[in-house]
Amino acid sequence: MKNSLQFNGRNYDLSPIDISIPLRFNGAQPNAYGVEPATSKPCEYGSLVGDTRRGGSVNFEQYTFIPHCNGTHTECIGHITQERISVRDCLKEVFMPAVLITVEPSKEQDDLVITSDAIAMAIKSEPGAIATGAFLPNRGSGERPPATGTRTALIVRTLPNDDNKLTRAYGAQSVPAYFTPDAMGFIVESGFKHLLVDLPSIDRLFDGGKLLNHRIFWNVEPGSFEVNDNSRINATITELIYVPNDVKDGEYLLNLQIAPFESDCAPSRPILLRSEPPA
């Protein structure tokens, strides 16, 4: 008998799809901004060595890493505020309905950008999109897009997509694609509370510290470091994921697991469960 989970009237296959990037300390790993790579070393106290290969009774190591730059991580509004806000307090859901889309960034001057039209087209082309409340708005009408129904998480896979993303170094010589402000506004207006991307940042990697897209997503005024009455406290951004090509676009149930850090950001492990077709 096949194991499945029912959530909001839908059945999901309990075969997990891990879309996090394994953090291989002292090994090949992704990197943003050229920061120090994640490292580990055995703890040593007198004659006690935390390495069984060196005669220790157990392995216990000291890990050094930067969650924002060294691997898959989930961040909250505390990333851009003077008030110290913890991602543990912002991420409330255990399971959340999600939609996975694949987009191809467009060339804009010397950059690659993800536009609102690209996102809308990807959602529109998803099988069953109309039935589940997805949309293709008239960008010239000035109308806000309708809500996405029960789906609260948007997962964006960018093209080209290959396993080089597991170890890619993003820096001044390798600036990745990023979202346009219009695209970020579209995502917010569409009702998505959780955004997951296979990029090191939803903003341009070097934007002079503006982080405009982060502010749009969390509803913080441009240039401000303060939370306001309309800020999206319980919204999260997960960066540096990797979605293999054999994982199809469509509906999933997302279990967004984070390390219990009292911090604006924590290493995370997003797990997807496939939506089963109606019986």
C-alpha positions as CSV (number, residue, x, y, z in Angstrom):
1,M,0.0,0.0,0.0
2,K,1.4,3.4,-1.0
3,N,2.0,5.8,1.9
4,S,0.4,9.2,1.4
5,L,-0.5,12.3,3.4
6,Q,-3.7,14.3,3.1
7,F,-3.5,18.0,3.5
8,N,-6.3,20.5,2.6
9,G,-8.2,17.8,0.8
10,R,-5.3,16.7,-1.4
11,N,-3.1,13.6,-1.2
12,Y,0.6,13.8,-1.3
13,D,3.2,11.1,-1.9
14,L,5.4,10.6,1.1
15,S,8.5,10.1,-1.0
16,P,10.6,13.2,0.0
17,I,12.4,15.3,-2.5
18,D,15.2,17.2,-0.8
19,I,15.9,20.5,-2.7
20,S,18.6,21.7,-0.3
21,I,22.3,21.8,-1.2
22,P,24.4,19.5,1.0
23,L,27.1,21.6,2.9
24,R,30.3,19.7,2.5
25,F,32.7,21.2,5.0
26,N,36.2,21.6,3.7
27,G,34.9,20.3,0.3
28,A,33.3,21.6,-2.8
29,Q,30.4,23.9,-1.9
30,P,28.5,27.0,-3.2
31,N,29.8,30.4,-2.3
32,A,28.4,34.0,-2.5
33,Y,30.4,37.2,-2.4
34,G,33.7,35.4,-2.1
35,V,33.5,34.8,1.6
36,E,35.5,32.2,3.4
37,P,34.4,28.7,2.7
38,A,32.6,26.6,5.3
39,T,35.2,24.6,7.3
40,S,35.4,22.1,10.1
41,K,38.1,20.9,12.4
42,P,38.3,18.4,15.3
43,C,38.1,19.9,18.7
44,E,41.2,19.5,20.9
45,Y,41.4,19.8,24.6
46,G,44.7,18.6,26.1
47,S,45.1,15.0,25.1
48,L,41.5,14.7,23.9
49,V,41.1,14.9,20.2
50,G,37.7,14.8,18.5
51,D,38.7,12.6,15.6
52,T,38.6,8.8,15.7
53,R,41.2,8.7,12.9
54,R,43.6,10.4,15.3
55,G,42.9,8.1,18.2
56,G,39.9,9.9,19.6
57,S,37.0,8.0,21.1
58,V,34.4,10.0,19.2
59,N,34.2,12.6,16.4
60,F,33.2,16.1,17.5
61,E,34.2,19.1,15.4
62,Q,34.0,22.8,15.3
63,Y,32.1,24.2,12.3
64,T,32.7,27.6,10.8
65,F,30.4,28.9,8.1
66,I,28.3,31.8,7.0
67,P,24.6,30.7,6.5
68,H,23.8,33.5,4.1
69,C,26.7,32.6,1.7
70,N,27.7,29.0,2.2
71,G,24.6,27.0,1.3
72,T,20.9,26.6,1.4
73,H,19.4,29.0,4.0
74,T,16.1,30.6,5.0
75,E,16.0,34.2,6.1
76,C,13.4,36.4,7.7
77,I,12.7,40.2,7.9
78,G,15.3,40.5,10.6
79,H,17.9,40.3,7.7
80,I,17.2,44.0,6.9
81,T,16.0,45.5,10.2
82,Q,17.8,47.0,13.2
83,E,15.5,45.0,15.4
84,R,16.9,41.5,15.9
85,I,14.1,39.2,14.7
86,S,14.6,35.5,14.6
87,V,13.6,33.3,11.7
88,R,12.3,30.7,14.3
89,D,9.7,33.2,15.3
90,C,8.7,34.1,11.7
91,L,8.3,30.7,10.2
92,K,5.0,29.3,11.6
93,E,3.9,26.7,9.2
94,V,5.0,23.0,9.3
95,F,3.5,22.2,5.9
96,M,2.6,24.6,3.2
97,P,1.1,24.2,-0.3
98,A,3.7,25.2,-2.9
99,V,4.0,25.5,-6.6
100,L,7.3,24.9,-8.5
101,I,7.9,26.8,-11.7
102,T,10.9,27.0,-14.1
103,V,11.8,30.3,-15.6
104,E,14.4,31.5,-18.1
105,P,16.0,34.9,-17.1
106,S,15.9,37.6,-19.8
107,K,18.9,39.7,-20.9
108,E,18.7,43.3,-19.7
109,Q,21.8,45.3,-20.6
110,D,24.7,43.2,-19.1
111,D,22.5,41.4,-16.5
112,L,20.1,38.5,-16.5
113,V,16.7,39.3,-14.8
114,I,13.6,37.4,-13.9
115,T,10.5,39.4,-14.9
116,S,6.9,39.4,-13.7
117,D,5.8,38.2,-17.2
118,A,8.2,35.2,-17.0
119,I,6.7,34.2,-13.6
120,A,3.2,34.7,-14.7
121,M,3.7,32.6,-17.9
122,A,5.3,29.8,-15.9
123,I,2.4,29.7,-13.5
124,K,-0.1,29.9,-16.4
125,S,1.5,27.0,-18.2
126,E,1.4,24.7,-15.1
127,P,-1.0,21.8,-15.6
128,G,-4.3,22.6,-13.9
129,A,-3.3,26.2,-13.2
130,I,-6.7,27.7,-13.8
131,A,-8.4,25.2,-11.6
132,T,-6.0,26.0,-8.7
133,G,-6.3,29.7,-9.0
134,A,-3.2,30.6,-10.9
135,F,-3.3,33.5,-13.3
136,L,-1.9,35.5,-16.2
137,P,-2.6,39.1,-15.5
138,N,-2.8,41.9,-18.0
139,R,0.3,43.8,-17.1
140,G,-1.0,46.9,-18.8
141,S,-4.4,47.0,-17.0
142,G,-3.1,48.2,-13.7
143,E,-5.1,45.5,-12.0
144,R,-3.7,43.5,-9.2
145,P,-3.4,39.7,-9.8
146,P,-5.9,37.5,-8.0
147,A,-4.8,35.4,-5.0
148,T,-3.2,32.0,-5.6
149,G,-5.8,30.2,-3.6
150,T,-4.4,27.9,-0.9
151,R,-0.8,28.0,-2.2
152,T,1.5,30.0,0.0
153,A,5.0,29.1,-1.3
154,L,6.6,29.7,-4.7
155,I,9.6,27.8,-5.7
156,V,11.6,29.2,-8.7
157,R,14.0,27.1,-10.7
158,T,16.1,29.1,-13.2
159,L,17.5,28.0,-16.5
160,P,20.0,26.8,-17.4
161,N,19.8,24.2,-14.6
162,D,22.6,21.7,-13.8
163,D,24.4,20.4,-10.8
164,N,27.1,23.1,-11.1
165,K,24.7,25.0,-8.9
166,L,25.8,22.7,-6.1
167,T,29.3,24.2,-6.0
168,R,29.1,27.5,-8.0
169,A,30.9,30.5,-6.8
170,Y,28.9,33.7,-7.2
171,G,30.9,37.0,-7.2
172,A,31.9,40.0,-9.2
173,Q,33.0,37.8,-12.1
174,S,29.9,35.6,-12.0
175,V,26.9,37.7,-11.2
176,P,23.8,35.5,-11.2
177,A,20.3,36.4,-12.4
178,Y,18.0,38.3,-10.0
179,F,14.4,39.5,-9.9
180,T,13.1,42.8,-11.1
181,P,11.2,44.9,-8.6
182,D,8.1,44.5,-10.7
183,A,8.5,40.7,-10.4
184,M,8.9,40.9,-6.7
185,G,5.8,43.1,-6.4
186,F,3.9,40.6,-8.5
187,I,4.9,37.7,-6.2
188,V,3.8,39.6,-3.1
189,E,0.5,40.7,-4.6
190,S,-0.1,37.1,-5.7
191,G,-0.2,36.1,-2.1
192,F,2.9,34.0,-1.8
193,K,4.4,34.2,1.8
194,H,7.4,32.0,1.2
195,L,9.8,32.3,-1.7
196,L,12.4,29.7,-2.6
197,V,15.0,30.3,-5.3
198,D,18.2,28.6,-6.6
199,L,20.0,31.9,-6.6
200,P,22.3,33.4,-3.8
201,S,20.0,36.5,-3.6
202,I,16.7,37.7,-4.9
203,D,18.5,41.1,-5.5
204,R,21.4,41.9,-7.7
205,L,24.4,40.5,-5.9
206,F,26.1,43.9,-5.8
207,D,23.4,46.6,-5.6
208,G,25.0,49.1,-3.3
209,G,23.2,47.7,-0.3
210,K,19.7,48.7,-1.5
211,L,18.2,45.2,-1.2
212,L,15.1,46.6,-2.8
213,N,13.5,43.3,-3.6
214,H,14.0,42.1,0.0
215,R,12.2,45.3,1.1
216,I,9.4,44.8,-1.4
217,F,8.9,41.2,-0.3
218,W,8.8,42.0,3.4
219,N,7.0,45.3,2.9
220,V,9.7,47.5,4.4
221,E,10.1,51.0,3.0
222,P,13.1,51.6,0.6
223,G,16.1,52.6,2.6
224,S,14.4,51.8,5.9
225,F,15.6,49.4,8.6
226,E,12.3,49.5,10.5
227,V,9.3,47.2,10.6
228,N,6.0,48.9,9.9
229,D,2.4,47.9,10.6
230,N,2.1,46.3,7.1
231,S,5.4,44.5,7.1
232,R,5.2,40.8,6.3
233,I,6.7,39.4,9.5
234,N,5.8,35.8,8.8
235,A,7.2,35.7,5.2
236,T,10.5,33.9,4.5
237,I,13.0,33.8,1.7
238,T,15.0,30.6,1.0
239,E,18.1,31.0,-1.2
240,L,20.6,28.6,-2.8
241,I,18.3,25.6,-3.3
242,Y,18.8,23.1,-6.1
243,V,15.9,21.5,-7.9
244,P,17.0,18.6,-10.2
245,N,15.7,18.5,-13.7
246,D,13.7,15.3,-13.1
247,V,11.5,17.1,-10.6
248,K,8.6,18.4,-12.6
249,D,6.9,21.8,-12.3
250,G,3.6,21.7,-10.5
251,E,1.9,21.4,-7.2
252,Y,3.8,20.1,-4.1
253,L,3.5,20.2,-0.3
254,L,6.5,21.9,1.2
255,N,8.1,21.1,4.6
256,L,10.6,23.9,5.2
257,Q,12.9,22.6,7.9
258,I,15.3,25.1,9.5
259,A,18.1,24.8,12.1
260,P,16.9,26.2,15.5
261,F,19.0,29.3,15.3
262,E,18.0,32.5,17.1
263,S,19.0,34.5,14.1
264,D,17.7,36.3,11.1
265,C,18.9,33.3,9.0
266,A,19.4,29.6,9.5
267,P,20.6,26.7,7.4
268,S,17.5,25.0,5.9
269,R,16.3,21.8,4.3
270,P,13.3,22.3,2.1
271,I,11.5,19.0,1.5
272,L,8.9,18.5,-1.3
273,L,6.1,16.0,-1.4
274,R,4.5,15.3,-4.8
275,S,0.8,16.0,-5.2
276,E,-1.0,12.8,-6.3
277,P,-3.7,13.0,-9.0
278,P,-7.3,12.7,-7.8
279,A,-8.5,9.2,-7.4
